[in-house]
Amino acid sequence: MAADPGISNERTALAWQRTALSLVAGSAIIARLGVEDAGLVIVVLLAVAAALGLWVFVESSARYRHSHGARRRPRGRGGRAAFTLMAATALIAVGELIVLLR
């Protein structure tokens, strides 16, 4: 009897995608609200954070395809997506601190 693979791959991919889109949306909102106070600095910081969030979104699709059977990459991901999420979150926090301190 074959093991039921379930839908854990789909749920994981969707969770990564929701998190990435939340980062992109959060970056856009904070940039819009903070541009008057902090100027171009916050726009640049949060544009980088949004780009990192978009990369995580694309990477989550590749991760799903990899674990769903299309095995295009012979090796694991090595934690790059988690590190990228952390970096994007840190950039958003720095941008918000800049706005709060001005």
LINZIBEL-V105527 format. One record per backbone hydrogen bond with DSSP energy under -1.0 kcal/mol. CO is the residue of the C=O (numbers start at 1). NH is the residue of the N-H. Records with the same first field share a line. If there is no record, write none. Layout:
CO = NH + NH
This chain:
7 = 11
8 = 12
9 = 13
10 = 14
11 = 15
12 = 16
13 = 17
14 = 18
15 = 19
16 = 20
17 = 21
18 = 22
19 = 23
20 = 24
21 = 25
22 = 26
23 = 27
24 = 28
25 = 29
26 = 30
27 = 31
28 = 32
29 = 33
30 = 34
31 = 35
34 = 38
35 = 39
39 = 43
40 = 44
41 = 45
42 = 46
43 = 47
44 = 48
45 = 49
46 = 50
47 = 51
48 = 52
49 = 53
50 = 54
51 = 55
52 = 56
53 = 57
54 = 58
55 = 59
56 = 60
57 = 61
58 = 62
59 = 63
60 = 64
61 = 65
62 = 66
63 = 67
64 = 68
65 = 70
79 = 83
80 = 84
81 = 85
82 = 86
83 = 87
84 = 88
85 = 89
86 = 90
87 = 91
88 = 92
89 = 93
90 = 94
91 = 95
92 = 96
93 = 97
94 = 98
95 = 99
96 = 100
97 = 101
